[in-house]
Amino acid sequence: MKKLTLSIILLSSIAWAQNPNRSFQSYKKVQNGVEVKTNDGTYYIQPYSEKIVETSFVPNGQQAKDGSHAVIMKPQSVSSKIKDSKKELVIETKGLKTVINKAPFQVKYYYKDKLVTSEKLGYQQVNDSTETIQFNLTKDEALYGAGARVLGMNRRGNRLELYNRAHYGYETESKLMNFTMPIAISSNQYMIHFDNAPIGFLDFDSKKTNELTYETISGNKKYQVVVGDLWADMVSNYTNLTGKQEMLPRWAMGNIASRMGYHDQAEVKFVVDKFRRDSIPLDGVILDLYWFGKTVQGTMGNLDWDKDNFNRPDEMIAHNKKQGVKTILITEPFILTTSSKWNEAVQKDILAKTKDGKPFTYDFYFGNTGLIDIFKPEAKTWFWNIYKKFINQGIDGWWGDLGEPEVHPKALQHVNGSADEVHNIYGSEWAKLVYDGYKKDFPEQRPFILMRSAYSGAQRYGMIPWSGDVNRTWGGLHGQTEISLQMGMQGIPYMHSDLGGFAGNYEDDELYTRWLQYGVFQPIYRPHAQEDVPSEPIFKNLATKKLAKQAIELRYQLIPYNYTLVYENSISGQPLMRPLFFEDNSNKELLNVASTYFWGKNFLVSPIVEKGLKTQQVHFPKGSNWFDFYTDEKVVGGQVKGIKTVENSIPTFVRGGSFIPMAKLVQTTEDYNLDEFEVHYFFDETVKQSSDYLYNDDGKTPNAFEKGLFEKINFTSKVEKSSVKIEIATEKGKNYQGSKKKVKLVIHNAPSNLKLNQGLNGTYDAIKKQFIVEVALEAVGKSQINFSF
């Protein structure tokens, strides 16, 4: 089988030549694009929009392959001009321009007349197993992408395998993890998505020859170049190409209890009740392996309740629901030959095969097994019917584990190709199975789909990924921001970690506390670990439990802000966690910074990842003043400053001029509402105008925004020489039933002589320098609060 390599060479000031053996012959305009004939094949240039262009090459004697596992966008009707001259062929839109040099043959890309990138040698068949495509890039650009890794934000200098594989107990470096994606992102603010699923490599200039190489064993010789005027624009364009993620259920923003694992339903009930007795908010509980078997080995694939230890599951599920807690079950795609489902799986013909058509069996840690052929229609139906049964029983979410697949022999055959050809898309197809099943059979329910592995574009299946079996050490915590930031840039917004760390029996209360404090500002809040050391705060000593509880309570108070980020992602594709260079691409020092990041637009967060640290170095982006979220201390942007650490929080700052909505504390999101809430305005005299909003719906209905079942509460400020005007206004979708609200407006950094100019009651706290006023807000309408100073 051939091995395809697509290479990107960093652009120097010299225009590198392309394949000297390739020559331009002719071109013609075809539907949505241009076909270019060369002596050895055919190029197809197809704009998807003014900021996305696709290029594919089909060698002579081969057929173009239809379809994509990642791309769902249909090429738009893009106005373009074709200019043909003796030297070059130009395909020009208002944005991207593709230029083909005829001799020597070369493909180049420009955006607004600025060179973005260009092929170097283009497609080449190097030998019987390797094919290549090469590009030219600048010598000083930083490179990101290739999925989830721990290498430092700038991944240039690494040759990275594209083969989804778990890395148990990783810490400060991991070259290969559960999510590998054929995506290269440049600090010059463009990305290249190699639209090809089989396994391979991305070489980010490991030989220091200014070359980036993508290798794969077979498949399409196709890629898309994506650009944007801003980083946010580029990510939005990419998620237009590969799909936006629909909104998660609101309860997914809450605290989820998990461990490996709960052995019986009495233990599950005890844990849920203990959270309630300790008044620690909780919205979900995950049942790991033991729900279907008493032992880790030999039982995988039973896919049914263990009748001894979970003999009354309906009662357990109902008990959890009464407490406002959702029940989530783990599943795996492996059916052991010792499992109760083995004979049925063979009879129904749902397993991957040997080359002679028999079920492919092999040994791995959990036993002798077959693998569900997730690509086979009969297997999809069989597997979904199992999920459907438990959803009808009251299960609210699913955890798909080992979906790389963890062990995937090369000789194994799927209905649509060999193991290596489909390995990296297995997890995506599994998530799609569950997602499609909900759409068909439970269209009024937002799915919760926790998955360990997938491919580019998997966000459109509602997938919630996590960073694998990280070591329960400070080294394990160290790389978690990098993983989430990188994956957010690649369209996967909900990457998160097992809070507290997973692997090993190392117990450190300070590490546990710092990890949970970081979790307040990561997409999903889910402590999880091997059971040697409890992952749930209810089992910690009083001091540690108190700090954990404080962090979890803040997570719940921030649901209005966090849920708005969920909405924004569904509309624009913007990640919840964002690198600092998203706002300041000119500062080269920020290109490799993951220690401090944006949580949404308004928070600046710097997790503590070192034991006993007394002072944390925090990067403060220029262009804004920043206020300590807990003390209101002001820091001017554009500097790196040492911040003294405290026990009960990590360094967290709010952008001057921002509005931060916060809810009343609840023990479960089932009790969440906005009848009364606070909005914190961080007054900054240098910010003359600002605006923010919060988004709200019932937290359950799929596509609530599109159905008009939502409301937005808009906040605006206008600061003049001696006055401040703040407006709070409500708008609602056409089918939303609004309600009156009581809003407590808290003005931080308030001038001591601030006065209300209307008939509202306000108080000034001279110690905190905060002015507080309560405002009544109609279901639809606005309130304007005028201050003078």
DRENNUZA-871009 format. One record per residue (C-alpha): x, y, z; residue number from 0; residue in one letter. Coordinates in steps of 0.25 Angstrom, whole numbers, plus 5000, padded with zeros to 4 digits. Layout:
<pts>
x|y|z|n|res
X|Y|Z|NUM|A
...
</pts>
This chain:
<pts>
x|y|z|n|res
5000|5000|5000|0|M
5005|5014|4996|1|K
5010|5023|5007|2|K
5006|5038|5004|3|L
5014|5049|5009|4|T
5009|5064|5008|5|L
5020|5074|5011|6|S
5020|5088|5015|7|I
5034|5096|5013|8|I
5035|5109|5020|9|L
5035|5121|5011|10|L
5048|5128|5010|11|S
5050|5141|5002|12|S
5054|5132|4990|13|I
5042|5126|4982|14|A
5045|5111|4983|15|W
5042|5104|4970|16|A
5032|5092|4969|17|Q
5034|5078|4963|18|N
5044|5080|4952|19|P
5038|5068|4945|20|N
5024|5074|4945|21|R
5019|5084|4933|22|S
5007|5092|4931|23|F
4999|5087|4919|24|Q
4985|5094|4919|25|S
4973|5098|4928|26|Y
4958|5099|4927|27|K
4947|5105|4936|28|K
4939|5094|4942|29|V
4927|5095|4952|30|Q
4931|5102|4965|31|N
4946|5103|4960|32|G
4957|5101|4951|33|V
4963|5088|4945|34|E
4978|5089|4942|35|V
4985|5078|4933|36|K
4999|5075|4935|37|T
5008|5064|4928|38|N
5006|5055|4940|39|D
4992|5058|4945|40|G
4981|5068|4948|41|T
4980|5079|4958|42|Y
4966|5083|4963|43|Y
4965|5097|4969|44|I
4952|5100|4976|45|Q
4949|5112|4985|46|P
4939|5109|4996|47|Y
4938|5124|5000|48|S
4947|5136|4999|49|E
4955|5131|5011|50|K
4956|5116|5008|51|I
4961|5109|4995|52|V
4963|5094|4993|53|E
4974|5088|4984|54|T
4974|5073|4980|55|S
4983|5066|4970|56|F
4979|5053|4963|57|V
4991|5046|4956|58|P
4989|5040|4943|59|N
4983|5027|4943|60|G
4976|5029|4956|61|Q
4962|5033|4960|62|Q
4958|5045|4968|63|A
4951|5040|4981|64|K
4938|5047|4985|65|D
4934|5051|4999|66|G
4942|5055|5012|67|S
4941|5050|5026|68|H
4944|5064|5031|69|A
4938|5074|5021|70|V
4923|5077|5021|71|I
4923|5091|5015|72|M
4918|5092|5001|73|K
4926|5101|4992|74|P
4919|5114|4991|75|Q
4916|5122|4978|76|S
4929|5130|4979|77|V
4931|5141|4969|78|S
4945|5139|4963|79|S
4953|5143|4951|80|K
4963|5135|4943|81|I
4975|5142|4937|82|K
4983|5134|4927|83|D
4997|5139|4923|84|S
5009|5133|4917|85|K
5016|5132|4931|86|K
5004|5129|4940|87|E
4990|5125|4942|88|L
4982|5133|4953|89|V
4969|5129|4960|90|I
4965|5141|4968|91|E
4954|5144|4978|92|T
4952|5156|4986|93|K
4960|5149|4997|94|G
4969|5137|4993|95|L
4976|5137|4980|96|K
4982|5124|4975|97|T
4994|5126|4965|98|V
5000|5115|4957|99|I
5014|5118|4951|100|N
5015|5110|4938|101|K
5030|5109|4937|102|A
5035|5105|4946|103|P
5021|5099|4951|104|F
5017|5104|4964|105|Q
5004|5107|4972|106|V
5004|5119|4981|107|K
4993|5125|4990|108|Y
4991|5140|4993|109|Y
4981|5147|5002|110|Y
4979|5161|4999|111|K
4991|5161|4991|112|D
5000|5156|5002|113|K
5007|5143|5000|114|L
5001|5133|5009|115|V
5008|5120|5005|116|T
5012|5112|4993|117|S
5015|5098|4989|118|E
5029|5094|4987|119|K
5030|5081|4980|120|L
5015|5078|4980|121|G
5011|5063|4979|122|Y
5022|5053|4977|123|Q
5022|5038|4977|124|Q
5036|5036|4984|125|V
5036|5021|4985|126|N
5026|5010|4985|127|D
5021|5014|4999|128|S
5022|5029|5000|129|T
5016|5041|4993|130|E
5019|5055|4996|131|T
5013|5069|4994|132|I
5022|5081|4998|133|Q
5020|5096|5002|134|F
5028|5108|5004|135|N
5027|5116|5017|136|L
5034|5127|5024|137|T
5046|5123|5033|138|K
5042|5129|5046|139|D
5027|5125|5047|140|E
5022|5117|5059|141|A
5014|5104|5056|142|L
5002|5098|5063|143|Y
4993|5087|5061|144|G
4994|5072|5058|145|A
4984|5069|5069|146|G
4986|5067|5084|147|A
5001|5067|5089|148|R
5010|5073|5100|149|V
5022|5079|5093|150|L
5021|5094|5096|151|G
5011|5103|5088|152|M
5020|5104|5076|153|N
5022|5090|5071|154|R
5032|5093|5060|155|R
5044|5084|5061|156|G
5036|5071|5063|157|N
5032|5060|5054|158|R
5018|5056|5059|159|L
5012|5042|5056|160|E
4997|5043|5052|161|L
4992|5030|5059|162|Y
4982|5032|5070|163|N
4988|5025|5082|164|R
4987|5026|5097|165|A
4999|5030|5105|166|H
4997|5025|5119|167|Y
5003|5034|5131|168|G
5009|5045|5122|169|Y
5014|5057|5128|170|E
5022|5069|5122|171|T
5024|5063|5108|172|E
5015|5054|5100|173|S
5018|5053|5085|174|K
5006|5044|5082|175|L
4992|5044|5088|176|M
4978|5040|5086|177|N
4975|5052|5076|178|F
4984|5053|5064|179|T
4978|5062|5053|180|M
4984|5065|5039|181|P
4984|5080|5042|182|I
4996|5090|5041|183|A
4994|5104|5047|184|I
5003|5116|5045|185|S
5006|5128|5053|186|S
5005|5135|5040|187|N
4990|5133|5042|188|Q
4986|5122|5033|189|Y
4984|5107|5034|190|M
4985|5096|5024|191|I
4975|5084|5026|192|H
4980|5071|5019|193|F
4967|5065|5015|194|D
4971|5050|5017|195|N
4968|5040|5028|196|A
4978|5029|5027|197|P
4990|5029|5037|198|I
5003|5036|5034|199|G
5012|5047|5040|200|F
5013|5062|5041|201|L
5028|5067|5041|202|D
5028|5081|5046|203|F
5042|5084|5041|204|D
5049|5073|5050|205|S
5062|5074|5040|206|K
5063|5089|5042|207|K
5062|5090|5027|208|T
5049|5099|5027|209|N
5041|5087|5023|210|E
5028|5082|5029|211|L
5024|5068|5024|212|T
5010|5061|5024|213|Y
5011|5046|5022|214|E
5000|5036|5020|215|T
4999|5022|5014|216|I
4988|5024|5004|217|S
4976|5033|5000|218|G
4973|5047|4995|219|N
4984|5057|4991|220|K
4975|5068|4995|221|K
4976|5080|5005|222|Y
4969|5093|5008|223|Q
4976|5106|5011|224|V
4968|5114|5021|225|V
4971|5129|5025|226|V
4965|5140|5033|227|G
4966|5155|5036|228|D
4967|5151|5051|229|L
4970|5138|5058|230|W
4956|5137|5062|231|A
4952|5139|5048|232|D
4961|5128|5043|233|M
4956|5118|5053|234|V
4941|5122|5050|235|S
4944|5119|5035|236|N
4950|5105|5038|237|Y
4938|5101|5046|238|T
4929|5106|5035|239|N
4937|5096|5026|240|L
4937|5084|5036|241|T
4924|5088|5044|242|G
4920|5095|5057|243|K
4917|5088|5070|244|Q
4903|5089|5075|245|E
4901|5094|5089|246|M
4903|5084|5101|247|L
4892|5082|5111|248|P
4894|5093|5122|249|R
4896|5082|5132|250|W
4909|5079|5125|251|A
4915|5092|5131|252|M
4913|5086|5145|253|G
4921|5077|5154|254|N
4922|5063|5150|255|I
4926|5052|5159|256|A
4935|5040|5154|257|S
4945|5030|5157|258|R
4950|5017|5152|259|M
4940|5012|5157|260|G
4928|5010|5166|261|Y
4926|4996|5169|262|H
4911|4995|5172|263|D
4899|5004|5173|264|Q
4900|5006|5188|265|A
4913|5012|5185|266|E
4907|5021|5175|267|V
4896|5025|5184|268|K
4905|5028|5195|269|F
4914|5037|5187|270|V
4902|5045|5181|271|V
4896|5047|5195|272|D
4910|5051|5201|273|K
4911|5062|5191|274|F
4897|5067|5196|275|R
4900|5065|5211|276|R
4913|5073|5209|277|D
4906|5084|5200|278|S
4915|5082|5189|279|I
4908|5085|5175|280|P
4907|5073|5166|281|L
4900|5070|5153|282|D
4905|5057|5148|283|G
4911|5043|5152|284|V
4919|5034|5143|285|I
4919|5019|5144|286|L
4932|5013|5139|287|D
4935|4998|5136|288|L
4928|4992|5148|289|Y
4914|4995|5144|290|W
4915|4983|5134|291|F
4924|4973|5142|292|G
4931|4971|5155|293|K
4945|4970|5149|294|T
4952|4979|5140|295|V
4957|4968|5131|296|Q
4948|4958|5124|297|G
4935|4965|5125|298|T
4936|4977|5114|299|M
4925|4975|5104|300|G
4914|4971|5113|301|N
4908|4984|5111|302|L
4897|4981|5122|303|D
4895|4983|5137|304|W
4903|4974|5146|305|D
4891|4967|5152|306|K
4898|4965|5166|307|D
4904|4979|5168|308|N
4894|4987|5160|309|F
4881|4979|5162|310|N
4872|4991|5163|311|R
4877|5001|5153|312|P
4864|5008|5151|313|D
4863|5011|5166|314|E
4878|5016|5165|315|M
4875|5025|5153|316|I
4862|5030|5159|317|A
4869|5034|5172|318|H
4880|5041|5164|319|N
4869|5049|5156|320|K
4862|5053|5169|321|K
4875|5059|5174|322|Q
4877|5066|5161|323|G
4888|5057|5156|324|V
4890|5051|5143|325|K
4895|5037|5141|326|T
4905|5034|5130|327|I
4910|5020|5126|328|L
4924|5016|5120|329|I
4924|5008|5107|330|T
4935|5002|5099|331|E
4935|4997|5085|332|P
4941|4983|5089|333|F
4933|4971|5090|334|I
4941|4960|5098|335|L
4940|4946|5094|336|T
4937|4943|5109|337|T
4925|4954|5109|338|S
4911|4951|5109|339|S
4909|4958|5096|340|K
4920|4950|5088|341|W
4911|4940|5082|342|N
4900|4950|5078|343|E
4911|4959|5072|344|A
4916|4948|5063|345|V
4902|4944|5059|346|Q
4898|4958|5056|347|K
4911|4959|5048|348|D
4915|4973|5054|349|I
4930|4970|5056|350|L
4942|4974|5048|351|A
4948|4963|5040|352|K
4960|4955|5036|353|T
4963|4955|5021|354|K
4956|4942|5020|355|D
4943|4948|5026|356|G
4944|4942|5040|357|K
4942|4951|5052|358|P
4956|4956|5056|359|F
4960|4953|5070|360|T
4972|4957|5078|361|Y
4977|4958|5092|362|D
4979|4972|5099|363|F
4979|4976|5114|364|Y
4964|4973|5116|365|F
4964|4960|5110|366|G
4962|4953|5096|367|N
4953|4961|5088|368|T
4947|4965|5075|369|G
4944|4980|5070|370|L
4931|4986|5066|371|I
4932|4990|5051|372|D
4926|5004|5054|373|I
4926|5007|5039|374|F
4916|4995|5036|375|K
4902|4999|5035|376|P
4897|4986|5043|377|E
4907|4989|5054|378|A
4903|5003|5055|379|K
4888|4998|5057|380|T
4892|4988|5067|381|W
4901|4997|5075|382|F
4891|5008|5075|383|W
4879|4999|5080|384|N
4887|4996|5092|385|I
4889|5011|5095|386|Y
4874|5014|5092|387|K
4870|5003|5102|388|K
4878|5010|5113|389|F
4874|5024|5109|390|I
4859|5020|5110|391|N
4863|5014|5124|392|Q
4867|5028|5128|393|G
4882|5029|5125|394|I
4886|5044|5121|395|D
4900|5043|5116|396|G
4910|5034|5110|397|W
4925|5032|5111|398|W
4932|5025|5099|399|G
4946|5020|5104|400|D
4957|5013|5097|401|L
4952|5018|5083|402|G
4966|5020|5077|403|E
4963|5008|5076|404|P
4973|5005|5087|405|E
4978|4992|5080|406|V
4975|4992|5065|407|H
4984|4981|5058|408|P
4988|4985|5044|409|K
4983|4972|5038|410|A
4969|4975|5043|411|L
4959|4978|5032|412|Q
4947|4988|5033|413|H
4936|4988|5023|414|V
4942|5001|5017|415|N
4957|4998|5018|416|G
4968|4993|5026|417|S
4971|4996|5041|418|A
4981|5007|5037|419|D
4972|5013|5026|420|E
4961|5016|5036|421|V
4968|5016|5050|422|H
4968|5031|5052|423|N
4953|5033|5048|424|I
4948|5021|5057|425|Y
4945|5030|5069|426|G
4938|5041|5060|427|S
4929|5030|5054|428|E
4926|5025|5067|429|W
4922|5039|5072|430|A
4914|5041|5060|431|K
4906|5028|5062|432|L
4902|5033|5076|433|V
4899|5047|5071|434|Y
4891|5042|5059|435|D
4883|5032|5068|436|G
4879|5044|5077|437|Y
4875|5052|5065|438|K
4866|5041|5061|439|K
4860|5035|5073|440|D
4862|5046|5084|441|F
4861|5059|5076|442|P
4857|5067|5088|443|E
4869|5064|5096|444|Q
4883|5069|5095|445|R
4893|5058|5095|446|P
4905|5057|5105|447|F
4916|5049|5097|448|I
4929|5048|5105|449|L
4940|5042|5095|450|M
4955|5039|5096|451|R
4958|5039|5082|452|S
4954|5045|5068|453|A
4958|5052|5055|454|Y
4957|5066|5050|455|S
4942|5071|5049|456|G
4937|5062|5060|457|A
4932|5075|5068|458|Q
4920|5074|5059|459|R
4915|5061|5066|460|Y
4914|5068|5079|461|G
4927|5061|5084|462|M
4933|5065|5098|463|I
4948|5060|5098|464|P
4957|5059|5109|465|W
4973|5058|5110|466|S
4974|5044|5113|467|G
4981|5037|5125|468|D
4990|5048|5130|469|V
4999|5045|5142|470|N
4994|5050|5155|471|R
5006|5059|5157|472|T
5010|5073|5156|473|W
5016|5069|5143|474|G
5003|5064|5138|475|G
4996|5077|5141|476|L
5007|5085|5134|477|H
5003|5082|5120|478|G
4987|5082|5121|479|Q
4986|5097|5116|480|T
4994|5094|5104|481|E
4985|5082|5100|482|I
4972|5090|5102|483|S
4977|5103|5095|484|L
4983|5095|5083|485|Q
4970|5086|5081|486|M
4961|5099|5082|487|G
4969|5105|5070|488|M
4966|5092|5063|489|Q
4951|5093|5064|490|G
4950|5084|5076|491|I
4945|5093|5088|492|P
4942|5084|5099|493|Y
4956|5078|5102|494|M
4958|5076|5117|495|H
4966|5068|5127|496|S
4963|5058|5138|497|D
4963|5068|5149|498|L
4973|5064|5160|499|G
4980|5055|5150|500|G
4977|5040|5146|501|F
4989|5031|5147|502|A
4996|5026|5159|503|G
4994|5027|5174|504|N
5002|5040|5177|505|Y
4994|5048|5187|506|E
4996|5063|5188|507|D
4985|5072|5194|508|D
4991|5084|5188|509|E
4992|5078|5174|510|L
4978|5073|5175|511|Y
4973|5087|5179|512|T
4981|5095|5169|513|R
4976|5085|5158|514|W
4961|5087|5162|515|L
4963|5102|5163|516|Q
4968|5102|5149|517|Y
4956|5094|5145|518|G
4947|5106|5148|519|V
4952|5112|5135|520|F
4953|5099|5126|521|Q
4942|5094|5118|522|P
4937|5082|5126|523|I
4938|5080|5141|524|Y
4940|5066|5144|525|R
4950|5060|5154|526|P
4953|5046|5151|527|H
4964|5036|5155|528|A
4968|5022|5158|529|Q
4962|5018|5171|530|E
4975|5017|5179|531|D
4973|5032|5183|532|V
4959|5037|5183|533|P
4956|5048|5172|534|S
4943|5053|5179|535|E
4945|5065|5188|536|P
4935|5058|5198|537|I
4946|5049|5202|538|F
4957|5059|5205|539|K
4961|5065|5218|540|N
4953|5077|5223|541|L
4963|5087|5218|542|A
4964|5082|5204|543|T
4949|5079|5203|544|K
4947|5094|5207|545|K
4956|5099|5196|546|L
4950|5089|5186|547|A
4936|5093|5190|548|K
4939|5108|5188|549|Q
4945|5105|5174|550|A
4932|5097|5170|551|I
4923|5108|5175|552|E
4930|5118|5167|553|L
4928|5109|5155|554|R
4913|5109|5157|555|Y
4912|5124|5160|556|Q
4919|5126|5146|557|L
4909|5118|5139|558|I
4903|5130|5132|559|P
4917|5134|5126|560|Y
4921|5120|5123|561|N
4908|5116|5116|562|Y
4909|5129|5108|563|T
4922|5123|5103|564|L
4915|5110|5099|565|V
4906|5118|5091|566|Y
4917|5127|5085|567|E
4924|5114|5081|568|N
4912|5108|5074|569|S
4910|5121|5066|570|I
4924|5125|5062|571|S
4933|5113|5066|572|G
4941|5121|5076|573|Q
4948|5112|5086|574|P
4945|5115|5101|575|L
4960|5115|5104|576|M
4968|5124|5095|577|R
4983|5127|5094|578|P
4988|5141|5097|579|L
4993|5142|5083|580|F
4979|5142|5078|581|F
4979|5157|5081|582|E
4994|5161|5080|583|D
5000|5154|5068|584|N
5011|5164|5067|585|S
5017|5160|5081|586|N
5026|5148|5077|587|K
5028|5144|5092|588|E
5013|5141|5093|589|L
5014|5130|5081|590|L
5019|5120|5091|591|N
5011|5124|5103|592|V
5001|5114|5109|593|A
5003|5117|5124|594|S
4993|5129|5123|595|T
4981|5129|5114|596|Y
4967|5135|5111|597|F
4955|5129|5117|598|W
4945|5135|5107|599|G
4947|5149|5104|600|K
4948|5155|5118|601|N
4956|5146|5127|602|F
4971|5145|5128|603|L
4975|5132|5135|604|V
4988|5127|5140|605|S
4988|5113|5146|606|P
4998|5109|5157|607|I
5005|5097|5152|608|V
5017|5096|5162|609|E
5017|5092|5177|610|K
5019|5102|5187|611|G
5019|5114|5177|612|L
5019|5127|5184|613|K
5019|5136|5172|614|T
5013|5134|5158|615|Q
5018|5141|5146|616|Q
5006|5145|5138|617|V
5006|5151|5124|618|H
4996|5163|5123|619|F
4992|5166|5108|620|P
4994|5180|5104|621|K
4982|5189|5100|622|G
4975|5186|5113|623|S
4976|5189|5128|624|N
4973|5176|5136|625|W
4966|5175|5150|626|F
4969|5164|5160|627|D
4955|5156|5160|628|F
4956|5154|5175|629|Y
4963|5167|5180|630|T
4960|5177|5169|631|D
4975|5181|5168|632|E
4978|5188|5155|633|K
4989|5183|5146|634|V
4993|5191|5133|635|V
4994|5182|5121|636|G
5006|5180|5112|637|G
5015|5174|5123|638|Q
5019|5161|5130|639|V
5017|5163|5145|640|K
5019|5154|5157|641|G
5006|5151|5165|642|I
5006|5146|5179|643|K
4999|5133|5180|644|T
4988|5131|5190|645|V
4982|5117|5195|646|E
4968|5119|5191|647|N
4969|5123|5176|648|S
4979|5124|5164|649|I
4982|5137|5158|650|P
4970|5141|5150|651|T
4968|5155|5144|652|F
4956|5162|5137|653|V
4958|5172|5125|654|R
4955|5186|5129|655|G
4941|5191|5124|656|G
4935|5176|5124|657|S
4922|5171|5130|658|F
4923|5158|5137|659|I
4909|5152|5140|660|P
4908|5142|5152|661|M
4896|5134|5157|662|A
4891|5130|5170|663|K
4898|5118|5176|664|L
4890|5105|5173|665|V
4893|5090|5177|666|Q
4889|5086|5163|667|T
4886|5093|5150|668|T
4872|5087|5151|669|E
4870|5099|5160|670|D
4877|5109|5152|671|Y
4870|5121|5147|672|N
4872|5136|5145|673|L
4860|5142|5152|674|D
4871|5148|5161|675|E
4886|5150|5157|676|F
4898|5159|5158|677|E
4905|5166|5148|678|V
4919|5171|5151|679|H
4924|5183|5143|680|Y
4939|5186|5144|681|F
4940|5201|5143|682|F
4952|5206|5135|683|D
4952|5221|5132|684|E
4961|5218|5119|685|T
4950|5209|5113|686|V
4940|5219|5108|687|K
4930|5209|5102|688|Q
4928|5194|5105|689|S
4917|5184|5102|690|S
4915|5169|5107|691|D
4903|5160|5108|692|Y
4898|5147|5114|693|L
4891|5136|5106|694|Y
4880|5128|5113|695|N
4870|5117|5109|696|D
4864|5105|5116|697|D
4878|5098|5115|698|G
4871|5085|5109|699|K
4864|5088|5096|700|T
4873|5085|5083|701|P
4875|5097|5074|702|N
4868|5106|5084|703|A
4874|5118|5078|704|F
4869|5114|5064|705|E
4855|5111|5069|706|K
4854|5125|5076|707|G
4854|5119|5090|708|L
4864|5128|5096|709|F
4867|5141|5102|710|E
4879|5151|5102|711|K
4882|5161|5113|712|I
4891|5172|5107|713|N
4900|5181|5116|714|F
4906|5194|5110|715|T
4914|5205|5117|716|S
4918|5219|5113|717|K
4928|5226|5121|718|V
4929|5241|5119|719|E
4937|5252|5126|720|K
4929|5252|5139|721|S
4918|5242|5136|722|S
4916|5227|5134|723|V
4903|5221|5127|724|K
4900|5207|5128|725|I
4889|5200|5120|726|E
4883|5186|5123|727|I
4874|5182|5112|728|A
4866|5169|5109|729|T
4863|5163|5096|730|E
4856|5150|5094|731|K
4854|5140|5082|732|G
4840|5139|5076|733|K
4836|5127|5084|734|N
4842|5130|5097|735|Y
4834|5133|5110|736|Q
4842|5143|5117|737|G
4841|5147|5132|738|S
4844|5159|5141|739|K
4857|5159|5147|740|K
4864|5165|5159|741|K
4878|5169|5155|742|V
4889|5173|5165|743|K
4899|5182|5158|744|L
4912|5183|5165|745|V
4922|5193|5160|746|I
4937|5190|5163|747|H
4948|5200|5164|748|N
4937|5210|5166|749|A
4941|5225|5168|750|P
4938|5229|5183|751|S
4930|5241|5178|752|N
4921|5232|5169|753|L
4906|5236|5170|754|K
4893|5231|5165|755|L
4885|5241|5156|756|N
4872|5235|5158|757|Q
4862|5229|5168|758|G
4869|5216|5170|759|L
4876|5211|5184|760|N
4890|5209|5183|761|G
4901|5207|5193|762|T
4916|5209|5193|763|Y
4926|5200|5200|764|D
4938|5209|5202|765|A
4947|5197|5206|766|I
4944|5189|5194|767|K
4943|5201|5185|768|K
4930|5195|5180|769|Q
4916|5202|5177|770|F
4904|5193|5177|771|I
4890|5196|5172|772|V
4878|5187|5169|773|E
4871|5188|5156|774|V
4857|5182|5152|775|A
4857|5177|5138|776|L
4845|5174|5130|777|E
4844|5162|5122|778|A
4846|5170|5109|779|V
4851|5184|5111|780|G
4863|5192|5117|781|K
4868|5199|5129|782|S
4878|5211|5128|783|Q
4886|5214|5141|784|I
4893|5228|5141|785|N
4904|5231|5150|786|F
4912|5244|5152|787|S
4925|5246|5159|788|F
</pts>
